[in-house]
Amino acid sequence: MGPKENSGLKQAYLANREAELKEWDAKILQLEAKAEQAQAQVKIQYYEQLESLRTKQVTVREKLHELKQSSGAAWESVKIGLENSWNDLKGGLTSAVAKFK
């Protein structure tokens, strides 16, 4: 692939990841709203889960920013790191949503 195709692929990948991250923002906000309505012990569990999710979310945003700044071979390396963080956040979010339905 030439540089033009790589650039297009990178832009499409980033746009997809940013859109999915916005969806996850909404899910986390829904969990926060549920946490505010929960009883004391359940609130503690909600807030612990939310703190973990927010930490993972920050890591994903940092990796996404790093990916935007990278090019060439570095892009592939940073993309792998983003995918790992992405899957960690996705798993945590899926687990939290299932746990607090």
N, C-alpha and C positions, 0 to 999 in steps of 0.2 A: 504494500500500500504506500502511496505517496503521501507527502506532508499534508496535502489538502484533504485526503480521505481520513487521515489520522485526526486532523483538527475537527472534522465533522463528527467522527465517532466520539471524540472526547466531549464535544459540546452536547451531543445527544445523551451520552452517559451522564454527564453532570446535570442536565435538565431533568432526566428521569429520577436521579437520586434526590434532587432538591424538591421535586414534586412529592415524592414518597415521604420525605422528611416532614413536609408541611402536613401531610395526612397524619403522621405520627404525633405531631405537635397537638393536633386536635384531640387525638385519643388520650394523650397525657393530660390535657386540660379536662377531659371528661372524668378521668380517674381522680383528679384533684377535686372536682366538684363532688364526686361520690365520697371522697375522704372527709370532706367537710360535714357531710351529713351522717357519717358513721358514728358508732359508739366508741368510747375511749380505747379499748384494747384493739379494736379493728382499726381505729384511726392510727394507732402506732404502727401497725403493719402496713397500712396504706402509705404513710409518710416515709417509712423505711424503703418501701418499694419505689416510691416516687423519687426519693433522693438518689437511689441507685440508677433509675432511668434517666434522671437529669444529668448525672455524671457521665453516663454512656452517651447521652445526646451531645454533650459538650465535646466529647472525644470525637464523635462522628463529624460534628461541624468543623473541628480543627483539621481533621483528615481531609474533609471535603475542600476546605480552603487551601490546604497543602497541595491537593491534587490540581486545583485550578492554577496554581503557581508553577507546577512542574511541566516538563516536556520530555519528549523522547523516551529513552530507556528509564529515566527516573519516574515518568508517568506510570509505567507498568508496575514498578516497585511500590510506589505510593498507593496505587489502585489496590494492590493486594492488602496493604495495611488497612485501607478504607473498608474493603470487603469484610475483613475480620471484625473490625469495630462495628460495621453495619449489622452483621449477623448477630453479634452480641446484643446490640440494642433491640433488634427485631425479636430475638428470643425472649429477652426480658420483658418487652412490651406485650408480646403474645401471652406470656405466663401471667403477667399482672392483670391483663384484661380477663383471662379465664378465671383467675383466682377471685377477682372482685366483681364478678357478674351479678 
